[in-house]
Amino acid sequence: MKQILTQFLSSTARTVVAAVALLATLALASPVPAATSAHSRPDQVEARITMLHAKLAITAAQEPAWQNLTQVMRDNAQTMDALRVARADKAPTATAIDDLKSYAEITTAHAEGLKKFLPVFETLYGSMSDAQKAQADTLFRGPQHHSRSAAKKKMSKAPSNPSASTAPSTK
């Protein structure tokens, strides 16, 4: 009986893992809707440019490097927006292969955009004061860093002895 239960649980676990993997794949490859809100991606980029300019306290001497950076940001946003709109337009009739290809185009364009952004940002970053660099480091670190920091803090507060749980004893 124990062996049957173990086989059942193992089979069920494999099924659950496969289902989760399939759902994750579908979520990643699902169509990205066109700008459905009042704010399009280019509008969001303009807001980010304005915010970064203020928070980084861009000086008059840094303005030419800043203008180069913002042009790359705008170009990248325009490319990504066009790809997202095209993908959303094709979504109702797209096959799984079409959908995955369009997702690959978006991820490739994202990577290419970062490659264009990096050298221009390095130029600006090199001209920054230590205070500006510290602010840039914080702003560009991204939310994933904050999530990891919070998770580490939470884990450090957890009991270090896993056997000291509140589960009933089996002795």
N, C-alpha and C positions, 0 to 999 in steps of 0.2 A: 504494500500500500504506500509506504514511504517513497519507494522508487517511482511509482506512478505519479505521486504528487510532485516529486522533484522534476520529472520529465514534463509534466503539465506546466509547472511554474517556469521552467527553462524555456519551453516553447512559447508561453505567454510573454515572457520577457523579451524574447527575440522579436515577436510580433509587435510589441509596443515600441521597441527600439526602431524597427523598420518603419512603423507608422510615423514616429516622430521625425525620422530622417526624411521621409517623403514629404511631410508637412513643411519642414524647414526648407527643403528644396523648392517646393511650390511657392512658399512665401517669398523666397529670394528671387525666384524667377517670374513672379506674378507681374502683370502689367502695372506700370506706374501711371496713375491717372494724370491727364494734362492738368495744368493749373486750374483747379476748380474753385479755389478761394479767390478773394479779391486781390490777393498778393501773389504775383508770379515770381518765379525764381529770380529773374533779373531785378525785380523790386527788392527782393530779399538781399541780393548782392549789394545793391545800392545802399540799403540800410546798414549792412555790415561794413561797407567801405566808410560810411559816415561815422559809425561807432568806432572802428579801428583808428581812424584819423584822430579822433578826439582822445581816445584812451591811450594811444601811443604818443600823443603830443608831438606830432610830426612838425618839425621846424621848417623854416623857409629854405634852409640849405638842403634839407632832405626831400623837398617837394618834387624835384625832377625824378628821383628814384621812386618816390611814392606814386607819381603819375604813371611810370612804367609798370609798377606793380598793379595798380588799379586797372590798367588796360588789359593786362593778362587775366585778372579776375573777371572782367566784363566779357572778354572773349571766351573764356572757359564757361561762364554761365550761359552765354548764348549757344554755344555748342551743345552743352548738356540739356538745355531747355528744348532745343530742336530735336534732339534724340528722344527725349521723354515724350514729347508731343507725337512724334512719328510712331513711337511704340504704342502709345495709348490709342492712336487712330487705327492701327492695325490689329489691336488686341481682339476685337470681336470675331475676326476671321482667321487669326493666326493659329498655326499649328504649334504643337509643343516645340518643334525644331525652330520655327520662325521666332517664337517667343524667347527661346534660349539664345538664339543668334542676336536678337536685338538687345538682350541683357548683356551679352558679351561686348557688343558695340559700346554700350554705355560704360561698362567697367573699363574698357580699353581707353575710351575718351577721358574718363576720370584720371586714369594713370598718366596719360599723355599730358593732361592739364596740369597735374602736379609736377611733372618734369619741366614744364614751361615756367611754372610758378616759382620753383625752388631757386634757380639762379638769380632771378630778379629780386626775390625776397632776401637772399643772402647778401646782395649788394646793399639793400636798404638796412638790413640788420647790422652789417658791418659799420654803417655810419651812425648807429644809435649809441646813446649814452648808456651807462650801466643800468640806470633806472628804466630807460625805455626797453632795454633788452630783457630785464626782469619782468616787465609788464607783458612784453611779447611772448616770453616763455609761458607765462600764465594763460594768456589768451589763446595761444595756439596749442596748448597741451591737450585740450579737448575734454569732453565729458567722461570719456572712458577712463581717464586717469583718476578723475574724482570718484568714480564708481569703485575703482580698484582700491583707492585709499580708504574709502568708507568700509569696503568689505574687509580689508586688512585690520582696521580698527575694531570692527565687529568681531572678527575671528580672534583677535588678541584678547578680547574680554570673555570669550567662551572658555569653559573649563578645559584645562590641559589634559586631564585624565579621562579618555573616552569611556573607560569602564566604570567611571563614577557617574553613571547616568541614573535617571529616575525610573528606569524600567524595573519591573519586579524581578526579584532574584529567582533564578531557576534551580537553586540549591535545594 
